[in-house]
Amino acid sequence: MIPKMSSLLLLNGPNLNLLGSREPDVYGSTKLGDIEKKCIEIAKQLGHELSCFQSNAEHELIDRVQQAAANEVKYIILNPGGFTHTSVALRDALLAVKIPFTEIHLSNTFAREEFRKNSYFSGIAENCLFGFGAYGYELALRSACQSIGID
């Protein structure tokens, strides 16, 4: 029996559109478009569809999470960026849709400023990846496929 293709969603929050030029010593030199392209290719190789979305606006990320439920997305990979430490509303949206997700961060937020050590998402995420740089996205994608039973 051939497994059914699953739909996955990669969400990136504020300022991640600046990857490659924003503090490369912290976030690396890989551009977000390159990360997305690689993840789309991997998802396709695994027989799935990955949609990618980035926004600096909290309400747009919330809308996309809510749309994910209507679109039968099976798993979300989320880098909430600065909303990690501030967005109860995005957290509530994820709880409402009940789609499992991985929280991902390029840097190890626990080794940075004190305020970055608090996440509104870690406690409700299926798993978390911190500090693996751009490679963390691939790890999160492969983990998501394994989590939904298709790897």
C-alpha positions in Angstrom: 0.0 0.0 0.0 1.4 3.4 -1.0 1.2 6.0 1.9 -1.0 9.0 1.3 0.8 12.3 0.6 0.6 14.6 3.6 0.5 18.4 3.6 3.0 20.1 5.9 3.4 23.8 6.7 6.6 25.8 7.4 5.9 29.0 9.2 8.5 31.7 9.8 8.0 34.8 12.0 9.3 38.3 12.0 12.7 39.3 10.6 13.4 35.8 9.2 13.0 37.3 5.7 16.3 39.0 6.5 18.2 35.7 6.9 21.6 35.8 5.2 22.1 39.5 5.9 20.8 39.9 9.5 23.5 39.1 12.1 25.1 36.2 10.2 27.3 35.5 13.2 24.1 34.5 15.1 21.7 33.3 12.4 24.1 32.1 9.6 24.5 33.2 6.1 21.8 31.0 4.4 18.8 32.9 3.0 15.3 31.9 4.0 14.4 31.3 0.3 17.3 28.7 0.2 16.1 27.0 3.3 12.5 26.8 2.0 13.7 25.5 -1.4 15.7 22.7 0.2 12.9 21.8 2.5 10.4 21.7 -0.3 12.7 19.4 -2.2 13.1 17.1 0.8 9.4 16.9 1.4 8.8 16.1 -2.3 11.5 13.3 -2.1 9.6 11.9 0.9 6.3 12.1 -1.1 4.8 15.1 0.6 3.8 18.7 0.0 5.4 21.5 2.0 4.0 25.0 1.9 6.1 27.9 3.3 5.0 31.2 4.7 6.8 34.0 6.4 5.4 37.2 7.9 6.4 40.0 10.1 2.7 40.4 11.1 1.3 38.3 14.0 -2.2 38.2 12.6 -1.0 36.8 9.3 0.7 33.9 11.0 -2.4 33.3 13.1 -4.6 33.3 10.0 -2.2 30.8 8.3 -2.4 28.5 11.4 -6.2 28.6 11.2 -6.2 27.9 7.5 -3.9 24.9 8.1 -6.7 23.2 9.9 -9.2 23.8 7.1 -6.5 22.6 4.6 -5.9 19.4 6.5 -2.3 20.2 7.2 -0.8 17.3 9.2 2.1 19.0 10.8 3.6 22.5 11.3 7.2 23.5 11.6 7.3 26.9 13.3 10.1 29.4 13.8 8.2 32.1 15.6 11.2 34.5 15.7 10.6 37.3 18.1 7.0 36.2 18.7 8.5 33.3 20.7 8.7 35.5 23.7 5.5 37.6 23.3 2.7 35.9 21.3 0.0 34.4 23.4 -2.3 34.8 20.5 -0.2 32.6 18.1 0.1 30.1 20.9 -3.7 30.0 21.3 -4.2 29.5 17.6 -1.9 26.5 17.6 -3.7 25.0 20.6 -7.1 25.6 18.9 -6.2 23.8 15.7 -4.6 20.8 17.5 -2.0 20.3 14.7 1.2 18.9 16.0 4.2 21.2 15.5 7.9 21.5 16.0 9.3 24.8 17.4 12.6 25.6 15.7 15.2 28.3 16.2 18.4 28.8 14.2 20.4 29.9 17.3 20.5 28.4 20.8 18.2 30.8 22.5 19.2 29.5 25.9 22.8 30.7 25.4 21.6 34.2 24.5 20.0 37.1 26.4 17.8 36.2 29.4 14.5 37.2 27.7 15.2 34.8 24.9 15.1 31.8 27.3 11.3 32.0 27.6 9.1 30.5 24.9 5.4 30.5 24.8 5.6 27.5 22.4 8.0 25.0 23.8 5.6 23.6 26.4 2.9 22.8 23.7 5.2 21.8 20.9 5.7 18.1 20.0 9.4 18.8 20.0 11.9 21.7 19.8 15.1 22.3 17.9 17.5 25.0 19.0 20.9 26.0 17.6 21.3 23.8 14.6 21.3 26.7 12.1 19.7 26.2 8.7 20.2 22.4 9.1 17.7 22.4 11.9 14.9 23.0 9.3 15.8 19.7 7.6 15.9 17.9 10.9 12.5 19.3 11.8 11.0 18.3 8.5 12.3 14.7 8.7 11.1 14.5 12.3 7.7 15.8 11.2 7.4 13.1 8.6 8.4 10.4 11.1 5.9 11.8 13.6 3.0 11.5 11.2 4.1 8.0 10.4 5.7 8.6 7.0 9.4 8.7 6.7 
